[in-house]
Amino acid sequence: MLNTMTDDEEKTPQRVIGRVKWFDPAKGFGFVVSDDGGPDILLHANVLRNFGQSSVADSAGIEIEALATDRGIQATTVLRIDPPEGEITFGMEDFDGADPEELAAAELEPSRVKWFDKSKGFGFANVFGSADDVFVHIEVLRRSGLADLQPGEAVCLKVVNGKRGRMAVLVSSWESAILTEDGSNAGSDTGSAD
């Protein structure tokens, strides 16, 4: 555990698997609880942004690298975020009767958030190259492991035609959209993806 490391180990980030205790995008930080126990681990908004997200849902699974500092244990890198458990089925009335195969087959599309109001529980985004609005419900956001979206934020969406028009069924980080057909990361090339 991080709170019982030697001086040499304190200088090397340690891999930690746990859950998000809470994260507040307005405050710019939150805390992670390790599955192995120990003190809370500070998760700063900048570390989360480096992963490609501006928020993370409470209770989301998370894998991080953390470092013990004189100010406590702090996450230095986010390696993986998993949506909160127990929220996998679609309970929203807008998806009732939707074909599960169609939902699963929808491809990730690079998009930009138009606006999102957490207190109202929804917002809209636009897929790049299209002026059509895509409805984003807060429950879809939570199932995707996110807590909030910011206007202008680049994300990727799985979009289907629902009862009220185009709707997101998954919201993911921008980096998820930069994949080639064989699943490798196109961003790992030396060329740009303009």
C-alpha positions in Angstrom: 0.0 0.0 0.0 1.1 3.5 -0.6 1.0 4.7 3.0 3.7 2.2 4.0 6.3 2.8 1.2 10.0 3.2 1.6 11.7 6.4 0.4 12.6 4.9 -3.0 9.1 3.6 -3.6 7.6 7.0 -2.7 9.4 8.4 -5.8 7.8 5.8 -8.1 4.1 5.9 -8.9 2.2 2.8 -7.8 -0.6 1.2 -9.8 -3.9 1.4 -7.8 -7.3 -0.1 -8.7 -10.3 1.3 -6.9 -13.5 3.3 -7.1 -14.2 7.0 -7.4 -15.4 8.2 -4.0 -16.6 11.5 -5.4 -15.5 14.0 -8.0 -16.7 17.6 -8.4 -15.8 19.2 -11.7 -16.6 22.7 -10.3 -14.0 22.2 -7.5 -11.6 20.6 -9.8 -10.9 17.5 -7.7 -12.2 14.4 -6.0 -11.0 11.3 -4.3 -10.4 7.6 -5.2 -10.7 4.8 -2.7 -8.3 1.8 -3.3 -9.7 -1.7 -3.4 -6.8 -2.6 -1.1 -7.8 0.0 1.5 -5.8 2.8 2.8 -6.2 6.6 2.8 -8.2 8.4 0.1 -6.3 9.3 -3.0 -6.6 12.9 -4.5 -7.7 12.9 -8.1 -7.1 16.4 -9.6 -9.0 17.6 -12.7 -5.8 18.1 -14.6 -4.9 14.4 -14.2 -8.4 13.5 -15.4 -8.1 15.9 -18.4 -4.8 14.2 -19.4 -6.9 11.0 -19.7 -9.3 12.9 -22.0 -12.2 13.5 -19.7 -13.4 16.5 -17.7 -15.4 14.5 -15.2 -16.0 11.0 -13.8 -19.0 9.5 -12.2 -19.1 8.7 -8.5 -18.6 5.0 -7.9 -16.9 4.5 -11.3 -14.2 1.9 -11.3 -10.8 3.4 -11.9 -7.2 2.3 -12.4 -4.6 5.0 -11.7 -0.9 5.5 -10.9 -0.5 7.3 -7.5 2.3 8.8 -5.7 2.7 9.4 -1.9 3.7 13.0 -1.4 4.2 15.2 1.7 0.6 16.5 1.1 -0.9 12.9 0.9 -1.4 10.4 -1.8 -2.2 11.8 -5.2 -3.1 10.3 -8.6 -0.6 11.1 -11.2 -2.1 9.2 -14.2 -5.5 7.7 -15.0 -5.1 4.4 -16.8 -8.7 3.2 -17.1 -12.2 4.2 -16.1 -15.1 1.7 -15.9 -18.7 2.8 -15.6 -20.3 2.3 -12.2 -21.6 -1.2 -11.6 -25.3 -2.0 -11.6 -26.2 0.6 -14.2 -25.8 -1.5 -17.4 -29.4 -2.0 -18.5 -31.3 0.7 -20.3 -34.1 1.8 -18.1 -34.9 5.0 -19.8 -38.3 5.1 -21.6 -36.6 6.5 -24.7 -34.8 3.2 -25.3 -37.7 0.9 -24.5 -38.1 -1.4 -27.5 -34.8 -0.5 -29.0 -32.9 -3.3 -30.7 -30.0 -4.3 -28.3 -28.0 -5.4 -31.4 -28.4 -1.9 -33.0 -27.3 -0.3 -29.7 -24.2 -2.5 -29.5 -23.4 -2.1 -33.3 -23.4 1.8 -33.2 -20.0 3.1 -34.0 -18.2 5.8 -32.0 -18.4 9.2 -33.7 -16.3 12.2 -32.9 -18.5 14.9 -31.5 -18.5 18.2 -29.7 -20.7 19.1 -26.7 -23.1 22.0 -27.6 -24.4 22.4 -24.0 -25.1 20.1 -21.1 -27.0 21.1 -17.9 -26.5 18.6 -15.1 -29.3 20.0 -13.0 -31.8 19.5 -15.9 -30.3 16.1 -16.6 -29.6 16.5 -20.3 -27.9 18.4 -23.1 -27.0 18.2 -26.8 -23.9 17.5 -28.9 -23.1 17.6 -32.6 -21.3 14.9 -34.5 -18.5 16.4 -36.5 -19.7 17.2 -40.0 -23.3 17.3 -39.1 -25.5 20.2 -37.8 -28.1 17.7 -36.3 -28.4 17.8 -32.6 -27.8 14.6 -30.6 -29.7 14.3 -27.3 -27.5 13.3 -24.3 -29.3 12.1 -21.2 -27.5 12.2 -17.8 -28.2 8.5 -17.2 -26.4 7.7 -20.4 -23.6 9.9 -19.2 -23.4 8.1 -15.8 -23.5 4.7 -17.4 -20.5 5.9 -19.5 -18.6 6.7 -16.4 -18.9 10.5 -16.6 -20.6 13.0 -14.3 -20.8 16.2 -16.4 -19.9 17.7 -19.8 -18.6 21.1 -20.7 -19.7 23.2 -23.7 -17.2 22.8 -26.5 -15.7 19.6 -25.0 -14.6 17.0 -27.6 -16.1 13.5 -26.9 -17.2 10.6 -29.0 -20.7 9.2 -29.0 -22.5 6.1 -30.1 -25.7 7.5 -31.7 -29.0 5.8 -32.6 -32.3 7.1 -33.8 -34.7 7.1 -30.9 -38.2 8.1 -30.2 -37.3 11.8 -30.1 -34.6 11.8 -32.8 -30.9 11.2 -32.6 -29.8 10.1 -29.2 -26.5 9.1 -27.6 -26.3 5.6 -26.1 -22.7 6.0 -25.0 -20.4 8.9 -24.3 -16.7 8.3 -24.3 -13.4 10.2 -24.3 -12.2 11.9 -27.4 -9.2 9.5 -27.7 -11.7 6.6 -28.2 -12.7 8.1 -31.6 -9.2 8.0 -32.9 -9.1 4.3 -33.7 -8.4 2.7 -37.1 -10.6 -0.1 -38.4 -8.3 -2.8 -37.0 -8.7 -1.2 -33.5 -5.2 0.3 -33.2 -4.8 3.8 -32.0 -4.4 6.2 -35.0 -3.0 8.8 -32.7 0.2 6.7 -32.1 1.4 7.6 -35.6 3.8 10.4 -36.1 1.3 12.1 -38.5 -1.6 14.1 -37.4 -5.3 13.2 -37.6 -6.6 16.5 -38.9 
